[in-house]
Amino acid sequence: MAKYKFYKKKETDKIWWVKDTDSIGRILFSFDQKKVFNFFTDDVPAKLTQEQWAIFQKERPSLAELK
């Protein structure tokens, strides 16, 4: 099982980014450090709530534009 390390890019962010020690190149993130989303799969935006998607669009607009 992957070992995750959670961190925030800015202290005020609501998104926790995930460093996956078992993989390279995935963009993983979480809102609660429990459920982890993978940006490059159908997780985004399909599995996000409307509130989570709005937060993602606000905090990482350039990534959100790719979806």
Backbone as a printed PyTorch tensor [residue, N CA C, xyz], in Angstrom:
tensor([[[  0.8380,  -1.1830,   0.0000],
         [  0.0000,   0.0000,   0.0000],
         [  0.8810,   1.2430,   0.0000]],

        [[  0.4340,   2.2380,  -0.6970],
         [  1.2080,   3.4840,  -0.8080],
         [  1.3370,   4.1600,   0.5400]],

        [[  2.4600,   4.8070,   0.7090],
         [  2.6790,   5.5930,   1.9250],
         [  2.5830,   7.0510,   1.5400]],

        [[  1.6180,   7.7300,   2.1130],
         [  1.3630,   9.1150,   1.7710],
         [  1.9150,  10.0650,   2.8150]],

        [[  2.4100,  11.1840,   2.3300],
         [  2.7870,  12.2990,   3.1900],
         [  1.9800,  13.4910,   2.6960]],

        [[  1.2380,  14.1190,   3.5940],
         [  0.3720,  15.2360,   3.2370],
         [  1.0670,  16.5530,   3.5410]],

        [[  0.8500,  17.5220,   2.6490],
         [  1.4030,  18.8550,   2.8660],
         [  0.5380,  19.8750,   2.1430]],

        [[  0.6370,  21.1140,   2.5800],
         [ -0.0720,  22.2060,   1.9200],
         [  0.9450,  23.1060,   1.2470]],

        [[  0.5710,  23.6020,   0.0570],
         [  1.4660,  24.5250,  -0.6420],
         [  1.4790,  25.8840,   0.0390]],

        [[  0.3070,  26.2950,   0.5570],
         [  0.1950,  27.5130,   1.3610],
         [ -0.5700,  27.1520,   2.6220]],

        [[ -0.2280,  27.7490,   3.7130],
         [ -0.8790,  27.4320,   4.9840],
         [ -2.3880,  27.6550,   4.9340]],

        [[ -2.8330,  28.6130,   4.1330],
         [ -4.2520,  28.9400,   4.0640],
         [ -5.0400,  28.0320,   3.1090]],

        [[ -4.3660,  27.1740,   2.3560],
         [ -5.0430,  26.2800,   1.4200],
         [ -5.9270,  25.2770,   2.1470]],

        [[ -6.9730,  24.8470,   1.4610],
         [ -7.8380,  23.7850,   1.9810],
         [ -7.4480,  22.4350,   1.3960]],

        [[ -6.6990,  22.4690,   0.3150],
         [ -6.2590,  21.2250,  -0.3230],
         [ -4.9450,  20.7580,   0.2990]],

        [[ -4.9220,  19.4740,   0.6370],
         [ -3.6990,  18.8170,   1.0700],
         [ -3.1440,  18.0810,  -0.1300]],

        [[ -1.9210,  18.3390,  -0.4820],
         [ -1.2650,  17.6230,  -1.5690],
         [ -0.6050,  16.3970,  -0.9800]],

        [[ -0.4550,  15.3790,  -1.8000],
         [  0.0160,  14.0870,  -1.3080],
         [  1.3080,  13.7130,  -2.0030]],

        [[  2.3030,  13.4370,  -1.2050],
         [  3.5330,  12.8620,  -1.7360],
         [  3.4050,  11.3580,  -1.5620]],

        [[  3.3910,  10.6680,  -2.6800],
         [  3.2390,   9.2230,  -2.6960],
         [  4.6220,   8.6120,  -2.8420]],

        [[  5.1000,   7.9840,  -1.7950],
         [  6.4580,   7.4460,  -1.8110],
         [  6.5870,   6.1920,  -2.6740]],

        [[  5.4560,   5.6460,  -3.1480],
         [  5.4870,   4.4460,  -3.9800],
         [  5.2990,   4.7330,  -5.4690]],

        [[  5.1500,   6.0050,  -5.8420],
         [  4.8560,   6.3200,  -7.2280],
         [  5.4570,   7.6630,  -7.6110]],

        [[  5.7150,   7.8230,  -8.8980],
         [  6.2340,   9.0870,  -9.4160],
         [  5.2980,   9.5780, -10.5110]],

        [[  5.0290,  10.8690, -10.5390],
         [  4.2760,  11.4550, -11.6300],
         [  2.7840,  11.5860, -11.4270]],

        [[  2.2450,  11.0580, -10.3570],
         [  0.8210,  11.2150, -10.1080],
         [  0.5850,  12.5170,  -9.3460]],

        [[ -0.5360,  13.1490,  -9.6170],
         [ -0.9330,  14.3330,  -8.8590],
         [ -2.0660,  13.9010,  -7.9470]],

        [[ -1.7360,  13.7220,  -6.6890],
         [ -2.6920,  13.2630,  -5.6900],
         [ -2.9750,  14.3790,  -4.7020]],

        [[ -4.2170,  14.4410,  -4.2420],
         [ -4.5910,  15.4630,  -3.2720],
         [ -5.7640,  14.9810,  -2.4320]],

        [[ -6.0000,  15.6960,  -1.3390],
         [ -7.0590,  15.3380,  -0.4090],
         [ -7.6130,  16.6080,   0.2310]],

        [[ -8.8120,  16.5020,   0.7330],
         [ -9.3870,  17.6120,   1.4840],
         [ -9.4030,  17.3110,   2.9730]],

        [[ -9.2800,  16.0340,   3.3390],
         [ -9.3880,  15.6320,   4.7420],
         [ -8.2780,  14.6880,   5.2050]],

        [[ -7.3030,  14.4320,   4.3700],
         [ -6.1980,  13.5090,   4.6270],
         [ -6.6620,  12.0690,   4.8020]],

        [[ -7.8950,  11.7750,   4.3640],
         [ -8.4120,  10.4120,   4.4250],
         [ -8.7030,   9.9000,   3.0160]],

        [[ -9.5270,  10.6080,   2.2800],
         [ -9.8580,  10.2370,   0.9110],
         [ -8.9090,  10.9780,  -0.0190]],

        [[ -8.2120,  10.2050,  -0.8400],
         [ -7.2200,  10.7600,  -1.7530],
         [ -7.7540,  10.6880,  -3.1810]],

        [[ -7.6320,  11.7930,  -3.8940],
         [ -8.0660,  11.8810,  -5.2850],
         [ -6.8480,  11.9160,  -6.2000]],

        [[ -6.9980,  11.3260,  -7.3830],
         [ -5.9460,  11.3240,  -8.3860],
         [ -6.3900,  12.2430,  -9.5230]],

        [[ -5.6480,  13.3060,  -9.7640],
         [ -6.0160,  14.2900, -10.7740],
         [ -6.1250,  13.6800, -12.1700]],

        [[ -5.2920,  12.7180, -12.4810],
         [ -5.2330,  12.1700, -13.8340],
         [ -6.2090,  11.0230, -14.1010]],

        [[ -7.1420,  10.7880, -13.2110],
         [ -8.1650,   9.7670, -13.4480],
         [ -9.5290,  10.4440, -13.4930]],

        [[-10.5670,   9.6440, -13.5050],
         [-11.9330,  10.1700, -13.5140],
         [-12.3280,  10.7930, -12.1790]],

        [[-11.4370,  10.7840, -11.1930],
         [-11.7500,  11.3950,  -9.8960],
         [-12.1140,  12.8640, -10.0460]],

        [[-11.4430,  13.5410, -10.9400],
         [-11.5910,  14.9940, -11.0700],
         [-12.2760,  15.3140, -12.3830]],

        [[-13.3570,  16.0360, -12.3940],
         [-14.1040,  16.5180, -11.2310],
         [-15.2160,  15.5790, -10.7840]],

        [[-15.3980,  14.4290, -11.4350],
         [-16.5600,  13.5670, -11.2060],
         [-16.7690,  13.1460,  -9.7530]],

        [[-15.7110,  12.8360,  -9.0390],
         [-15.8630,  12.3200,  -7.6800],
         [-15.7520,  13.4060,  -6.6070]],

        [[-15.5750,  14.6370,  -7.0380],
         [-15.5240,  15.7480,  -6.0820],
         [-16.9230,  16.3040,  -5.8750]],

        [[-17.1800,  16.8030,  -4.6690],
         [-18.4320,  17.5110,  -4.4460],
         [-18.3360,  18.8590,  -5.1460]],

        [[-19.4520,  19.5300,  -5.2960],
         [-19.4240,  20.8600,  -5.9210],
         [-18.5340,  21.8060,  -5.1230]],

        [[-18.6000,  21.7000,  -3.8050],
         [-17.7640,  22.5530,  -2.9490],
         [-16.2830,  22.2400,  -3.1510]],

        [[-15.9240,  20.9640,  -3.1990],
         [-14.5300,  20.5800,  -3.4070],
         [-14.0250,  21.0600,  -4.7670]],

        [[-14.8510,  20.9230,  -5.8110],
         [-14.4450,  21.3580,  -7.1360],
         [-14.2390,  22.8670,  -7.1610]],

        [[-15.1080,  23.6080,  -6.4810],
         [-14.9650,  25.0660,  -6.4060],
         [-13.6590,  25.4440,  -5.6960]],

        [[-13.3330,  24.7370,  -4.6300],
         [-12.0780,  24.9860,  -3.9080],
         [-10.8940,  24.6890,  -4.8240]],

        [[-10.9570,  23.5530,  -5.5210],
         [ -9.8730,  23.1850,  -6.4350],
         [ -9.6900,  24.2550,  -7.5040]],

        [[-10.7830,  24.7170,  -8.1020],
         [-10.7070,  25.7390,  -9.1410],
         [-10.1120,  27.0380,  -8.5980]],

        [[-10.4210,  27.3630,  -7.3630],
         [ -9.9080,  28.6010,  -6.7620],
         [ -8.4140,  28.4720,  -6.4320]],

        [[ -8.0260,  27.3440,  -5.8270],
         [ -6.6460,  27.1920,  -5.3640],
         [ -5.6780,  26.7910,  -6.4740]],

        [[ -6.1470,  26.0770,  -7.4720],
         [ -5.2840,  25.6300,  -8.5650],
         [ -5.9810,  25.8130,  -9.9130]],

        [[ -6.2310,  27.0630, -10.2960],
         [ -6.9770,  27.3290, -11.5330],
         [ -6.3090,  26.7830, -12.7910]],

        [[ -5.0020,  26.7980, -12.8490],
         [ -4.3270,  26.3120, -14.0620],
         [ -4.5220,  24.8010, -14.2310]],

        [[ -4.5200,  24.0510, -13.1450],
         [ -4.7900,  22.6180, -13.2350],
         [ -6.2620,  22.3790, -13.5710]],

        [[ -7.1450,  23.1360, -12.9470],
         [ -8.5800,  22.9620, -13.1800],
         [ -8.9290,  23.1960, -14.6470]],

        [[ -8.2370,  24.0960, -15.2970],
         [ -8.4890,  24.3690, -16.7180],
         [ -8.2220,  23.1400, -17.5840]],

        [[ -7.3680,  22.2550, -17.1420],
         [ -7.0640,  21.0420, -17.9040],
         [ -8.2210,  20.0480, -17.8960]],

        [[ -9.1410,  20.2250, -16.9780],
         [-10.2930,  19.3270, -16.8790],
         [-11.4990,  19.9810, -17.4850]]])
